[in-house]
Amino acid sequence: MARGVMLAVAVAAAVAGSFIALGTRPDGIADYYRDTLTRPAFTVWVFGLVVATLSPPIIGITFWFSSTRSRRGWLLHFLLLPASYAIVRGAIAIMLMVAGEPDNDGLTGWATEPAVMLMLLCPLVYFAALAFTKSHRRAPGHGS
């Protein structure tokens, strides 16, 4: 239970930090789309924003714990980057389609900048933690 709360806090901190670092406030952009899109289209757009933003840290955490329980954990480490990229870019593509925008130069691009930043930052943290963990496992004991 405590581990789950700590992981939720870590994900929330990563997402909040990405919004603060970029100075992005997607609430104003969401208000614009709520007024211009139909209700179903806006629902899909918001769902895409949530998936794109939350998926990088959630994928990292899920792959981390799944790799420790699997005999082929290295495969999950190998698939982290492509999985993160596919999910984030796929969610953004759906958002662009629903908003009727041809590329990321519009408001959707501004709203998804934190997701793209997390898509790059979370795997870096993941692999740094993996390298740190592997190096400490191989280090000889101090008392021997």
MIDOSE-1310 file (N, C-alpha, C; in nm, 2 decimals, decimal comma, always signed):
residues 144
marg	+0,08/-0,12/+0,00/+0,00/+0,00/+0,00/+0,09/+0,13/+0,00; +0,19/+0,13/+0,09/+0,27/+0,25/+0,09/+0,35/+0,26/-0,04; +0,39/+0,15/-0,10/+0,47/+0,16/-0,22/+0,38/+0,22/-0,33; +0,25/+0,18/-0,33/+0,16/+0,23/-0,43/+0,14/+0,38/-0,42
vmla	+0,13/+0,43/-0,29/+0,11/+0,57/-0,27/+0,24/+0,65/-0,31; +0,35/+0,59/-0,28/+0,48/+0,66/-0,32/+0,49/+0,66/-0,47; +0,45/+0,56/-0,54/+0,46/+0,56/-0,68/+0,36/+0,66/-0,74; +0,24/+0,67/-0,68/+0,15/+0,77/-0,73/+0,20/+0,91/-0,71
vava	+0,26/+0,93/-0,60/+0,32/+1,07/-0,57/+0,43/+1,09/-0,67; +0,51/+0,99/-0,70/+0,62/+1,01/-0,80/+0,57/+1,05/-0,93; +0,46/+0,98/-0,98/+0,40/+1,01/-1,11/+0,35/+1,15/-1,11; +0,27/+1,18/-1,00/+0,22/+1,32/-1,00/+0,32/+1,42/-1,00
aava	+0,43/+1,40/-0,93/+0,54/+1,50/-0,92/+0,61/+1,51/-1,06; +0,62/+1,40/-1,13/+0,68/+1,40/-1,26/+0,60/+1,48/-1,36; +0,47/+1,46/-1,35/+0,37/+1,52/-1,44/+0,37/+1,67/-1,41; +0,35/+1,70/-1,28/+0,35/+1,84/-1,24/+0,48/+1,92/-1,27
gsfi	+0,59/+1,85/-1,25/+0,72/+1,91/-1,28/+0,73/+1,94/-1,43; +0,68/+1,85/-1,52/+0,69/+1,88/-1,66/+0,60/+2,00/-1,70; +0,49/+2,01/-1,64/+0,40/+2,13/-1,67/+0,47/+2,26/-1,62; +0,53/+2,25/-1,50/+0,60/+2,37/-1,45/+0,72/+2,41/-1,53
algt	+0,80/+2,30/-1,56/+0,92/+2,33/-1,64/+0,89/+2,39/-1,77; +0,79/+2,36/-1,84/+0,75/+2,41/-1,97/+0,66/+2,53/-1,96; +0,61/+2,56/-1,84/+0,52/+2,67/-1,83/+0,39/+2,65/-1,90; +0,35/+2,53/-1,92/+0,23/+2,50/-2,00/+0,11/+2,49/-1,90
rpdg	+0,00/+2,55/-1,95/-0,13/+2,54/-1,87/-0,23/+2,48/-1,97; -0,25/+2,35/-1,98/-0,34/+2,30/-2,07/-0,49/+2,32/-2,04; -0,52/+2,38/-1,92/-0,66/+2,41/-1,89/-0,72/+2,51/-1,98; -0,64/+2,61/-2,02/-0,69/+2,71/-2,11/-0,71/+2,66/-2,25
iady	-0,62/+2,57/-2,29/-0,63/+2,51/-2,42/-0,75/+2,41/-2,42; -0,77/+2,34/-2,31/-0,88/+2,25/-2,30/-1,01/+2,33/-2,30; -1,02/+2,45/-2,24/-1,14/+2,53/-2,24/-1,17/+2,57/-2,39; -1,07/+2,60/-2,47/-1,09/+2,63/-2,61/-1,15/+2,52/-2,68
yrdt	-1,09/+2,40/-2,66/-1,15/+2,28/-2,73/-1,29/+2,24/-2,68; -1,31/+2,26/-2,55/-1,45/+2,23/-2,50/-1,55/+2,32/-2,57; -1,51/+2,44/-2,60/-1,61/+2,53/-2,67/-1,62/+2,51/-2,82; -1,51/+2,46/-2,88/-1,51/+2,44/-3,03/-1,54/+2,30/-3,08
ltrp	-1,51/+2,20/-3,00/-1,54/+2,06/-3,04/-1,67/+2,01/-2,99; -1,72/+1,91/-3,06/-1,84/+1,85/-3,01/-1,81/+1,78/-2,88; -1,91/+1,74/-2,80/-1,88/+1,68/-2,67/-1,81/+1,54/-2,69; -1,85/+1,46/-2,78/-1,77/+1,33/-2,80/-1,63/+1,36/-2,84
aftv	-1,61/+1,45/-2,94/-1,47/+1,49/-2,98/-1,39/+1,54/-2,87; -1,45/+1,63/-2,79/-1,37/+1,68/-2,67/-1,34/+1,57/-2,57; -1,43/+1,48/-2,55/-1,40/+1,37/-2,46/-1,28/+1,29/-2,51; -1,28/+1,26/-2,64/-1,16/+1,18/-2,70/-1,04/+1,27/-2,69
wvfg	-1,04/+1,40/-2,71/-0,93/+1,48/-2,70/-0,87/+1,48/-2,56; -0,95/+1,50/-2,46/-0,91/+1,50/-2,32/-0,85/+1,36/-2,28; -0,92/+1,26/-2,33/-0,87/+1,12/-2,30/-0,73/+1,10/-2,36; -0,71/+1,15/-2,48/-0,58/+1,15/-2,55/-0,47/+1,22/-2,47
lvva	-0,51/+1,34/-2,42/-0,42/+1,42/-2,34/-0,38/+1,35/-2,21; -0,47/+1,29/-2,14/-0,44/+1,22/-2,02/-0,35/+1,09/-2,05; -0,39/+1,02/-2,15/-0,31/+0,90/-2,19/-0,16/+0,94/-2,23; -0,15/+1,05/-2,31/-0,02/+1,09/-2,36/+0,07/+1,14/-2,24
tlsp	+0,01/+1,21/-2,15/+0,08/+1,27/-2,04/+0,12/+1,17/-1,93; +0,02/+1,08/-1,89/+0,05/+0,98/-1,79/+0,12/+0,86/-1,83; +0,11/+0,82/-1,96/+0,17/+0,69/-2,00/+0,32/+0,68/-1,98; +0,40/+0,78/-2,00/+0,55/+0,75/-1,98/+0,59/+0,71/-1,84
piig	+0,55/+0,78/-1,74/+0,59/+0,73/-1,60/+0,52/+0,60/-1,57; +0,39/+0,58/-1,61/+0,32/+0,45/-1,58/+0,39/+0,34/-1,65; +0,42/+0,36/-1,78/+0,49/+0,25/-1,85/+0,62/+0,21/-1,79; +0,70/+0,32/-1,75/+0,83/+0,29/-1,68/+0,81/+0,21/-1,55
itfw	+0,72/+0,25/-1,47/+0,69/+0,18/-1,34/+0,65/+0,04/-1,37; +0,55/+0,02/-1,46/+0,50/-0,11/-1,49/+0,61/-0,20/-1,55; +0,69/-0,15/-1,64/+0,80/-0,23/-1,70/+0,90/-0,27/-1,60; +0,93/-0,17/-1,51/+1,03/-0,20/-1,40/+0,99/-0,32/-1,31
fsst	+0,87/-0,31/-1,26/+0,83/-0,42/-1,17/+0,80/-0,55/-1,24; +0,75/-0,54/-1,37/+0,73/-0,66/-1,44/+0,86/-0,73/-1,48; +0,96/-0,65/-1,51/+1,09/-0,71/-1,55/+1,16/-0,78/-1,43; +1,13/-0,74/-1,31/+1,19/-0,81/-1,19/+1,12/-0,94/-1,16
rsrr	+0,99/-0,96/-1,21/+0,92/-1,08/-1,19/+0,93/-1,18/-1,31; +0,99/-1,13/-1,42/+1,00/-1,21/-1,54/+1,13/-1,27/-1,56; +1,14/-1,39/-1,62/+1,26/-1,45/-1,66/+1,33/-1,37/-1,77; +1,25/-1,31/-1,86/+1,30/-1,23/-1,97/+1,28/-1,08/-1,95
gwll	+1,32/-1,03/-1,83/+1,30/-0,89/-1,80/+1,38/-0,80/-1,89; +1,49/-0,85/-1,95/+1,56/-0,77/-2,04/+1,48/-0,72/-2,16; +1,38/-0,81/-2,20/+1,29/-0,78/-2,31/+1,21/-0,65/-2,28; +1,16/-0,64/-2,16/+1,08/-0,52/-2,12/+1,17/-0,40/-2,12
hfll	+1,30/-0,41/-2,07/+1,39/-0,30/-2,08/+1,41/-0,25/-2,22; +1,42/-0,35/-2,31/+1,44/-0,32/-2,45/+1,32/-0,26/-2,52; +1,20/-0,29/-2,47/+1,08/-0,24/-2,54/+1,03/-0,11/-2,47; +1,09/-0,07/-2,37/+1,04/+0,06/-2,30/+1,03/+0,17/-2,39
lpas	+1,14/+0,20/-2,46/+1,14/+0,32/-2,55/+1,04/+0,31/-2,66; +1,03/+0,20/-2,74/+0,93/+0,19/-2,85/+0,79/+0,19/-2,79; +0,77/+0,13/-2,68/+0,63/+0,13/-2,62/+0,59/+0,27/-2,58; +0,68/+0,35/-2,51/+0,65/+0,48/-2,47/+0,62/+0,57/-2,60
yaiv	+0,71/+0,56/-2,69/+0,70/+0,64/-2,82/+0,56/+0,61/-2,89; +0,53/+0,48/-2,90/+0,41/+0,45/-2,98/+0,28/+0,49/-2,90; +0,28/+0,48/-2,77/+0,16/+0,52/-2,70/+0,14/+0,67/-2,70; +0,25/+0,75/-2,67/+0,24/+0,89/-2,67/+0,21/+0,95/-2,81
rgai	+0,29/+0,91/-2,91/+0,26/+0,96/-3,04/+0,13/+0,92/-3,09; +0,08/+0,80/-3,06/-0,05/+0,75/-3,10/-0,16/+0,84/-3,04; -0,15/+0,86/-2,91/-0,25/+0,95/-2,84/-0,25/+1,09/-2,90; -0,13/+1,14/-2,93/-0,12/+1,28/-2,99/-0,18/+1,28/-3,13
aiml	-0,16/+1,17/-3,20/-0,22/+1,16/-3,34/-0,37/+1,16/-3,33; -0,42/+1,09/-3,24/-0,57/+1,09/-3,22/-0,62/+1,23/-3,18; -0,55/+1,29/-3,09/-0,59/+1,43/-3,05/-0,59/+1,52/-3,17; -0,48/+1,52/-3,25/-0,47/+1,60/-3,37/-0,59/+1,57/-3,47
mvag	-0,62/+1,45/-3,49/-0,73/+1,41/-3,58/-0,86/+1,46/-3,53; -0,89/+1,45/-3,40/-1,01/+1,50/-3,35/-1,02/+1,65/-3,36; -0,91/+1,72/-3,33/-0,91/+1,86/-3,33/-0,91/+1,92/-3,47; -0,88/+1,83/-3,57/-0,87/+1,88/-3,71/-0,75/+1,96/-3,74
epdn	-0,64/+1,93/-3,67/-0,51/+2,00/-3,69/-0,42/+1,91/-3,77; -0,35/+1,97/-3,86/-0,26/+1,88/-3,95/-0,13/+1,84/-3,88; -0,08/+1,92/-3,78/+0,05/+1,88/-3,71/+0,05/+1,95/-3,57; +0,16/+1,93/-3,51/+0,18/+1,98/-3,37/+0,20/+2,13/-3,36
dglt	+0,18/+2,21/-3,46/+0,20/+2,35/-3,46/+0,08/+2,42/-3,39; -0,03/+2,36/-3,38/-0,15/+2,42/-3,32/-0,15/+2,41/-3,17; -0,27/+2,43/-3,11/-0,28/+2,43/-2,97/-0,26/+2,29/-2,91; -0,29/+2,19/-2,98/-0,27/+2,05/-2,93/-0,12/+2,03/-2,91
gwat	-0,04/+2,08/-3,00/+0,11/+2,07/-2,98/+0,15/+2,13/-2,85; +0,10/+2,25/-2,82/+0,13/+2,31/-2,69/+0,09/+2,23/-2,57; -0,03/+2,18/-2,58/-0,09/+2,10/-2,47/-0,01/+1,97/-2,45; +0,05/+1,91/-2,55/+0,11/+1,78/-2,54/+0,27/+1,80/-2,52
epav	+0,32/+1,91/-2,51/+0,46/+1,93/-2,48/+0,51/+1,86/-2,36; +0,43/+1,87/-2,24/+0,48/+1,79/-2,13/+0,48/+1,64/-2,15; +0,39/+1,59/-2,23/+0,39/+1,45/-2,26/+0,51/+1,41/-2,34; +0,55/+1,49/-2,43/+0,67/+1,46/-2,51/+0,79/+1,47/-2,42
mlml	+0,80/+1,57/-2,33/+0,91/+1,58/-2,24/+0,92/+1,46/-2,15; +0,81/+1,41/-2,10/+0,81/+1,29/-2,02/+0,84/+1,17/-2,10; +0,81/+1,16/-2,22/+0,84/+1,05/-2,31/+0,99/+1,04/-2,32; +1,06/+1,15/-2,32/+1,21/+1,15/-2,33/+1,27/+1,14/-2,19
lcpl	+1,22/+1,20/-2,09/+1,28/+1,20/-1,96/+1,26/+1,07/-1,88; +1,14/+1,02/-1,88/+1,12/+0,89/-1,81/+1,21/+0,78/-1,85; +1,23/+0,75/-1,98/+1,32/+0,64/-2,01/+1,47/+0,67/-1,96; +1,51/+0,80/-1,97/+1,64/+0,84/-1,92/+1,65/+0,80/-1,77
vyfa	+1,55/+0,84/-1,69/+1,55/+0,81/-1,55/+1,55/+0,66/-1,53; +1,47/+0,59/-1,61/+1,46/+0,44/-1,60/+1,59/+0,38/-1,62; +1,66/+0,41/-1,73/+1,79/+0,35/-1,76/+1,90/+0,39/-1,66; +1,89/+0,51/-1,61/+1,99/+0,55/-1,51/+1,97/+0,47/-1,38
alaf	+1,84/+0,45/-1,34/+1,81/+0,37/-1,23/+1,85/+0,22/-1,25; +1,83/+0,17/-1,37/+1,87/+0,04/-1,40/+2,02/+0,02/-1,39; +2,09/+0,11/-1,45/+2,24/+0,11/-1,44/+2,29/+0,12/-1,30; +2,23/+0,20/-1,22/+2,26/+0,22/-1,08/+2,23/+0,09/-1,00
tksh	+2,12/+0,03/-1,03/+2,08/-0,10/-0,96/+2,18/-0,21/-1,00; +2,21/-0,22/-1,13/+2,30/-0,33/-1,17/+2,44/-0,31/-1,12; +2,49/-0,18/-1,11/+2,62/-0,16/-1,06/+2,63/-0,19/-0,91; +2,53/-0,17/-0,83/+2,53/-0,20/-0,69/+2,51/-0,34/-0,66
rrap	+2,45/-0,42/-0,75/+2,43/-0,56/-0,73/+2,57/-0,63/-0,75; +2,65/-0,58/-0,84/+2,78/-0,64/-0,87/+2,89/-0,60/-0,78; +2,87/-0,49/-0,71/+2,97/-0,44/-0,62/+3,00/-0,54/-0,51; +3,13/-0,57/-0,48/+3,16/-0,66/-0,37/+3,12/-0,60/-0,23
ghgs	+3,09/-0,69/-0,14/+3,05/-0,65/+0,00/+3,16/-0,59/+0,07; +3,13/-0,50/+0,16/+3,23/-0,42/+0,23/+3,30/-0,50/+0,34; +3,23/-0,60/+0,39/+3,28/-0,68/+0,51/+3,36/-0,80/+0,47; +3,38/-0,83/+0,34/+3,45/-0,95/+0,30/+3,59/-0,93/+0,26
